[in-house]
Amino acid sequence: MFLTSDITDTFAKDALKKCSPGLAFKFLGSNGKVIGRVTNLSDLISILPEIPATIAQFHIFRETTKDIFEPTHLDGPVVRSDLALWINYVLGDTELSRKVYEMGKSESANPEIL
């Protein structure tokens, strides 16, 4: 989810910057059939509408015992975002990563929002 105010000239350049490794969206339980791969932010923006909600939910709302931004908090399961991790560590966009992560935490109880 991007707001017009989030889109800048720098964003436009960064959106096309190729990154490795890419992120693959796969059908769950179908021998790993890949729906699509993304190697930059522009790919991600264009492919998300094509991804079934159940798969997007897996990438955004998977639970774990570690908080990716506060790894010292081990007091039970918290939402971890594969998508936020990829944006943070591969694309290097900490601000956008945190937005995706916070969205996952706030909406994980209501996944049909996707």
SVG drawing of the C-alpha trace seen along z (x, -y; Angstrom):
<svg xmlns="http://www.w3.org/2000/svg" viewBox="-12 -14 34 45">
<polyline fill="none" stroke="black" stroke-width="0.4" points="0.0,0.0 1.7,-3.2 0.5,-6.7 1.2,-9.4 3.2,-11.3 5.6,-8.2 6.5,-8.4 9.5,-10.6 12.2,-10.8 14.5,-8.9 11.8,-6.3 11.3,-6.0 15.1,-5.3 15.2,-2.9 12.1,-1.0 13.9,0.1 17.2,1.1 17.8,4.8 18.3,6.8 19.4,10.3 18.2,12.6 14.7,12.1 11.5,12.9 9.3,15.7 5.6,16.1 4.6,19.8 1.4,21.7 1.3,23.5 1.0,27.3 1.5,27.5 5.1,28.6 6.3,25.0 4.8,23.8 6.0,20.2 3.4,17.5 5.9,14.8 9.3,13.5 10.3,10.0 13.8,8.5 13.0,4.9 10.3,2.7 8.6,2.0 8.2,5.7 6.6,6.1 4.2,3.3 3.1,4.7 2.8,8.3 1.0,8.0 -2.5,7.6 -1.9,10.9 -1.0,12.8 -3.9,14.7 -4.7,13.3 -3.8,16.6 -0.2,16.5 0.2,12.7 -1.0,13.4 1.7,16.0 4.4,13.6 3.0,10.8 1.5,12.4 3.6,15.6 4.1,16.0 7.3,16.7 8.8,16.3 11.0,13.4 10.2,9.8 12.3,8.8 12.8,5.3 13.1,6.1 14.8,9.5 15.2,9.4 11.5,9.7 10.9,13.5 7.8,13.4 5.6,15.5 4.6,15.5 4.6,12.2 3.9,11.6 7.0,11.8 6.9,10.5 8.8,12.3 8.0,9.4 9.2,6.8 12.4,8.8 13.0,8.8 12.3,5.1 14.6,4.3 17.6,6.5 17.5,6.8 16.1,3.5 17.6,1.7 14.4,-0.3 14.0,-0.3 11.1,-2.8 9.0,-0.9 9.9,2.4 8.6,1.1 5.4,-0.1 4.7,3.3 5.6,5.0 3.4,2.7 0.5,3.3 1.0,7.0 0.9,6.7 -2.2,4.5 -4.2,6.5 -3.1,10.0 -6.2,10.6 -8.3,9.7 -6.4,11.2 -9.4,10.8 -8.5,7.1 -6.0,8.2"/>
</svg>
